[in-house]
Structures are given as C-alpha cells and as structure tokens.
Amino acid sequence: GEDVEQSLFLSVREGDSSVINCTYTDSSSTYLYWYKQEPGAGLQLLTYIFSNMDMKQDQRLTVLLNKKDKHLSLRIADTQTGDSAIYFCSQETSGSRLTFGEGTQLTVNP
Amino acid sequence: SQTIHQWPATLVQPVGSPLSLECTVEGTSNPNLYWYRQAAGRGLQLLFYSVGIGQISSEVPQNLSASRPQDRQFILSSKKLLLSDSGFYLCAWKREFDNSPLHFGNGTRLTVT
C-alpha cells in the first residue's frame, strides 16, 4: 500500500518544542516531504529529506528519518503561535505521485 | 521563478450545474499537473494527474473530469454537480523528471447547494 499515517492533533505551549510524527509504507520513496497548511490556504512546502539522510536541519525545523522503521518526524523548536496550522507528511510513490497523511493539527497555546 | 494560479478562490454552485476550475503554471515547461480534493476532513485525495498535453490519469471514479488543453493549463470540470462534490480543490505542479516536491495553488473552495 501507499499509506501515510500521522496523529491528528498536537497541542503545545508557546516556546516549547513540537514533534510531529509520521509513518509511511513505500520504502522506495526517494524524498519525503513536510507541508504546512494554514486555514483556507493551499499547502506550503516546509522542508524535505532525501532518503539516504538521517537528519536535516533548517533553522527551527529538524527532520529525522528512520528508514528501517519507515518513520519520519518534524521537530519545530521554540514553537510560536504563527506555527499553528495543519502539517502534512508526504511520500513520493510510483508515477510521480505524492500521497499524504491526514495531517496533524498543531495548536500553539500562549 | 515558477508560479501557479488557480481560480476562482471560492465558488457556490447549485446541484446539477456545470463546473469549470482552471489552473495555470508559469515559469516552467512540461510540468506534471495534479488535481487534489480536500473534503470536510483533512485528507488529500488525488483526483487526476497529467504528464503532458492531452494525457490525463484518473485516480478515482467520480463525477468530475480533467483536461489539459495546453502545456501549462489544467482544467477540472463537471457537467452536473452533486452535493458530494463540495470541498476544497487544490491544483499542484512538479517538475517532469526530478524527484521534486509538489507546489500547490491557493485552492478553490467549492460549495454545492
């Protein structure tokens, strides 16, 4: 199958770190992606990781990849209220198609 | 730089009416083009994708159709809308050959009444 699974909700306090987890099924995926969706908007590419990497850091974002367990995580350091959004994990499957998880609603409380 | 335009942003249509949503991409050639629907829940469902002019792949049987009359134009249509067609429709593009990410438009909120 080509499923991507993520938890639906995460609530954190402003200034704390957020960790959003994702599991995927297609071990042949070359890239794995994280997208952010704010209310009423399209999906914005946040970051991605190449499958031969274990970790990628981009400012406040850290992506960790465990290929053995097919587990991907997104850590947001010093989470701000502007980070409140839905975050989607995505894997590329055959035929240049991307499949998405259901999205994790991140709520940042002041 | 590449940009993607999708319109209209919102649309309210009665049941049984036709639909035409348009998407265009600028700044690239021969992109792969995609239509996704995001229903009341959050999941994204791939409806159609196209790897070239006139080439359309349908992922799910439904009341909708897609066409690609020009290299950077992708149209989502219906002859008669159903209530169940309501949702948030997203157009996206990616480069033809690379393992590259999808880039999304801002979406169209369709409400069928």
Interface residues (C-beta under 8 A of the other chain):
Chain A: L8 T30 Y31 Y33 Y35 G40 A41 G42 L43 Q44 L45 Y48 I86 F88 S90 E92 G95 S96 R97 L98 T99 F100 G101 E102 G103 Q105
Chain B: Q6 N32 Y34 G41 R42 G43 L44 L46 Y49 V51 S57 L90 A92 K94 N99 S100 P101 L102 H103 F104 G105 N106 G107 R109
